[in-house]
Amino acid sequence: MKIIATTLNAKYIHTNLAIRYLKAYAEPEFYVDLVEYTIKDPVMNIVSDLIQKKPDVIGFSCYIWNIEETIKVMSMLKKINPELILVLGGPEVTYDVSEWLDRLTDVDFIVLGEGEITFKQLLQELQGEQNFESISGLAYRDGENKKISPQRNKVDLKELPSPYRFDEDLAQLGKRVTYFETSRGCPFSCQFCLSSIEVGVRYFDREKVKEDIRFLMNNGAKTIKFVDRTFNISRSYAMEMFRFLIDEHLPGTVFQFEITADIMRPEVIEFLNQEAPAGLFRFEIGVQSTNDSTNELVMRKQNFAKLSRTVTMVKEGGKIDQHLDLIAGLPEEDYHSFKKTFNDVFALRPEELQLGFLKMLRGTGLRIRSNDHAYIYMDHAPYEILGNNILSFDDIIRIKQVEDVLEKFWNDHRMDATVEHLVTRVFETPFDFFQDFGAYWDQQGWSRIGHQLEDLYKRLYSFLQEDKPQAVSLMESMMKYDYLRHQKFKPRKPWWQDRLEKEDRTNIYKQVIENPALLGDQFSAHNLNEKELYKHTMIESLQFDLAHYLNHDEIMEEESYVLIYFNQNTNKAEIYPIGSKARKTAS
């Protein structure tokens, strides 16, 4: 019996942990071939590849991001080979099972909940007496009747074999994200999340976890993302794992965690700030809303003051990047309330701020009680909301405009100094900047086309010309500074208009050639000759004093000059404010 376990990942770099557990548990009695695709792959290509492998059974791991494409694949497979046995599993099909059986007539079996034991028992029965009624956690059709057995008791995690040691995975470990579990379950009851359905937290054997991580690192894994819903729910466990990863990590490895920030003790953060190498850890923190009444309605316990303390302490430590999540559309969170939530969280200046929209996941309490708040939402995955009793679809469109520019102009950190000045000095609040710019961006049709780096600067400049003309001169200089300090090479055609007179530029270069010390010891140490100076540097005018800004974090508006050296040894730009002597000579 030829068996395939497969899925359609959101991106190529992602890997699916579920099908690896199925394979590990099925062995050695059954050999399961692992095959992964992406939702961007043409359906015909996926079907062709699967059919050529001549399978008897194909199991699909199903989620909100891949279910609709998976259904297309299955339909074609069944038309080509009606004898092929198709099995579904995963969070998307575990709930509303009767509805799925009615809709997916091409599917033979649906595995509910944790699938390791159920899937193996199904394979045994397919090869044996086909007594499917004896299997817990299985749904199927028997003629006109639907057979749905209750989910089985939770698996003893200490009995599960490792899903991380397959030979076929080793070559790709350094190129893809490795998803890793140390626990299952969540202690919280957030009504918009599937994790709230399972009560309690179960842990894998700690020593096996450590051995698996050592194995992955020794075989080239670079990004290991822990999928535990709350990695730090047990302080002693989190501390033990942090200590282990700090002591035994290999250079270049990054570990990502989902943490609950308001329960993290200050001494844990102090330990990480002192002991963790910079860049080793990355935290993902779900804030979702700072509205207390909203959090209460979705049974979400959160102390935003303590969360803020944690995020601030981590940020001040400078060792760990933080990714914070918000959800628009939660109960009783209208447009103005969400604006406050956004500003509350943006004030923490996380390295990334992810703005998402509520999805009415099957099985969640919020979906079950959706009428309480007059929710309307998509009929098909991802079940994103279209409105509720206090948030209209027009409001959702406006918030989506914020999301578009937030990703490009904050999360990518292309122009941090520019955005910081805009959100603190030019616009009333951060949300107002992203909203006004996002609306302009949408009106211009830019949300429907691609963008080069220079385009992003030109489009922000265009917006400011129209919306804040009084600030354009200074903001152009801030944008020039941001643009140049991130360049590796001297730009061929800058996006801005050159406003520095040729004679002034020539005089400044003359001064620098005669006396490099004008720009300080660091510049002098490069010992650039005249040819190198003209080839690898450029001089620009700014409408603020860069030296004062760098020393005092304060904008002093006056014309100044800077020399940018594009260091070919480090592939980094070095920016040198030009001293008063050279400035006077130029003027």
C-alpha positions, 0 to 999 in steps of 0.5 A: 500500500503506497501512502503519501502524507502531504499539504499545501504550505503558505510559502516554500520556506515553511514546513509542516510538522503534522505530516511528519508526526504521522509518518513517525508514528506510522513507522515501521509498520507503514512507510509514509512518503512526505510531499509538500507543495505551496498554495501558489503551485498550480493545481495541475502541477500538484495533481500531476506530481501526486498521480505519478507517484502511484499512491493508494492513500493520500492524507492532506493536512488542512488549514484555513490558508490551504483548504480551498486549494486542497479541495481543488486538488482532491477533486481532480485526483478523484476524477483521475483515479476514483479508487484513490483513498483520500484522508483529511486531517488538521484543525480546519476539518476537525470541526463542523465535520458533518458539514464537511462530509456533506460538502466533500463527497470526494473525501473518504475519511476525516481524522479529527483532532490529534491524528497520529494514532487515528491515522495509523489505525486507519491504515491498519484497517484499510489493509485489514478487515476495514472495521472503521467503526472501531477507530476513535476520532474518525469520520466517514460515510457508510452509504447514505449514513455519516459515521462520526466517532468522538475524538480520542483521549489526548495522546501521551506526548512522551510516547510519540517518536521524533518527527525531526530526524528523517533523512529526506529533510536534512538537505533542506534544514538550513533553507526552511523554517523548522517548526518545533513542539515542546508542548501542546495545549493552552492554559487560556480561553480566548474565544477567537482561538482554536487553542482555547478548546483544549484544556490544559498543557501537556509537555514532551519529554525535556531530554528528548526535546533537547536531543532533537534540537541538538540533532537539528542544529548539528544538521544545519537548521538555522531557524527553529520556530517553537509552536507552543501556544504559550512557551513561558506558561511554566517559568521553570520550564522556560528558564531551563530551555532558555538556558539550554539554548543559550549554552548549546546554540550553534552560530547562525541559529535563531529561535522564535517563541510565542510568549505571553508577555504579561506573565513574564517575570522581570528576573527572566527578562534580566537573565535574557538581557544579560545572558542571551547573545543578540539575535538568538531569540525572537519573541512573538506576542499577541496583544490583540486589543488593549480594550478591557471590555473587549478582552473580557467579552472574548475571555482573554486575560491580559494586563497591558501595563505588565505586557508593556513593562515586558516589551519595554525591558526586552527592547531596552536589552537590545538582544531580542526582536519582538513581533506584536500582533493586533486583531481588528474586529473583536467584539465591541472594538469599533474603529475609534477603539481600534485606533486607540489599541493601535496607538497604545501598542505602537507606542512600544515601538516593536520591531514588527507590528502585525495588523490582522483581521478577525477570522471566525474559525470553526469550533471557536466560541466566537463563531458559535455565538457570532449572532450576539454581535451581528457578525457577518463573515466570509462563507469560505476560508479564511472566514474573515469578518466583513463587519459586525454591530459596531464595525462596518465594512467601510471601517474595515477597508480603512483599517486595511489601508493602514495595514498596507503601509504599516508593513512597507514603511514600519515593519521593513524598517526602510525609513525609521527616522522618517517615520518616527518624526512623522508619527511624533512631530507631524501627525497627531498620532501614529495611527493618523499617519498610517491611516492618511497615507494608507488612504492616499496610497489606495486612492492612487491605485498603488495597493494593486501594483509592485514597488521598487525601493525608490518607489516607496520613497517617491510615493511617501514624498508625493503624499507629503507634498499633498497632505503636509506641504509645510513639512516636505523640505525637512521630510525629504532630508530625513528620507534622504538620510534613511535611504543613504544609510541603508545603501551598500553602493553609491546610487546611480540615480537618486530619487530626489532632486539634487539641490546642491550647487556643483560649485559647493560640492566641488569646494567641499570635496577640495576641503576633504581631500586637503584635510580628511580630519575635518570629518573625524578620525574614523573617516581619516583612517580610511586613507581614501585617495582622490579617485576613491573619494569620488568613486565611493562617496557622495555629498548631499545637503540636508535641511537639518543638522545631522550631527545634532540629531545623532547626538541629541535625538533632536531636529535642528532645522538648518541647512547642512551637508553630509558625506556618505562613504559606501565602504566596499569592505563592509558593504555598509554606508558610513555617513559623516556630518561635515563640520562648520569649516567646510560648510563655510567654505562651500557657502 
